[in-house]
Amino acid sequence: MHSPAISHRTFLDGGAAATTFPLRRLNSTPSPSTSPFSVRMSLREDAPSLAVVGVTGAVGQEFLSVLSDRNFPYKSIKMLASKRSAGKKYTFEGNEYVVEELTADSFRGVDIALFSAGGSISKEFGPIAANCGSVVVDNSSAFRMDDGVPLVIPEVNPEAMSHIRVGSGKGALIANPNCSTIICLMAATPLHKRAKVLRMVVSTYQAASGAGAAAMEELELQTREVLEGKRPTCNIFKQQYAFNLFSHNAPVLANGYNEEEMKLVKETRKIWNDKDIRVTATCIRVPVMRAHAESVNLQFASPLDENEAREILSKAPGVVVIDDRASNRFPTPLEVSNKDDVAVGRIRRDESQDGNYGLDIFVCGDQIRKGAALNAVQIAEMLL
């Protein structure tokens, strides 16, 4: 696996100021020769109708990229966003679409609705879409911990949504887990299935892209400013981001954990269907443009040595092992940017535990791709 060549394209996130980032996205009314989406055979009369809510945002644009990459079948697609974005025109797979304003009437005749417009929008319009008969795959935290709403990583717990089908006449809500949870459990679950994890300690190193386009723009701006000896602009975060790292900017709770850390705790328990699993997390924001990294320490109920763990992970779907000790080559965020697979390396026995009851691993994954859009589209594929 070689470091990817990074192409820079203009990034417009829901009306934010234009800037340039290493992200693949939909160009506004591009010429056929420059469109990142080729004409495919996805348009089919026997396929479901789609809606993408929040289409002008980073994850909404990535939804379209993943749908195209995976040749997802659809008979129609609605592009929905806020009133200020309504009327924008996009070319997708050879056809021109006009962005429509999201309203309560937007979901009539929609089979699958992919949501990435924030928790408040999901809470308002998710149930409306479901009541219209749409199966909603929601990328926000709005419904993740609700009883009766499946929280799904397709490679991990597909059985959680086995009762939901498109075309049944019944709408439903399905929640996409937090990006850090997805990246962590993609690597931890194959080991958990073999030896049962009793305790998991996670430290995350999260990229600017997780905080949105404005944060990425500020990191780029600050980098230039610091190198030029200027005082860095700190509008998104309260402290310097360039050449620095700090505790994740999520609100800190009464127990001292922030909300991002508690998502890892609570979501892991729900996805693994194990209320007794002990999880603790520390989430850190690092000056990386895209893709998260995580250090994960696992304690098992039964022995699991590093060689068997490496073999298990090498066969796990959606996981690639990069674990070359001789060359000191292990996963990096740059290497997984714009990639579907989660990379894992630094696979080694936990020397602080007796026997083979503990392992340390290092995981990297693209939090916009597998941590958001790809996971949601995979959920939609399971509905077909």
Buried (B, 14 or more C-beta within 10 A) or exposed (E): EEEEEBEEBEBBBBEBEEBEBBBBBBBEEBEEEEBBBEEBEBBEEEBBBBBBBBBBBBBBBBBBBBBBBBEBBBBBBBBBBBEEBBEBEBBBBEEEBEBBEBEEEBBEEBBBBBBBBBBEBBEEBBBBBBEBBBBBBBBBBBBBBEEEBBBBBBBBBBEBBEEBBBEEEEBBBBBBBBBBBBBBBBBBBBBBEBBBBBBBBBBBBBBBBBBBBBBBBBBBBBBEBBEEEEEBBEEBBEEBBBEBEBEBBBEEEEEEBBBBBBBBBBBBBBBBEBEEBBBBBBBBBBBBBBBBBBBBBBBBEEEBEBEBBBEBBEEBEBBBBBBEEEEEEBBBBBBBBBBBBBBBBBBBBBEEBEEBBBBBBBBBBBBBBBBBBBBBBBBBEBBE
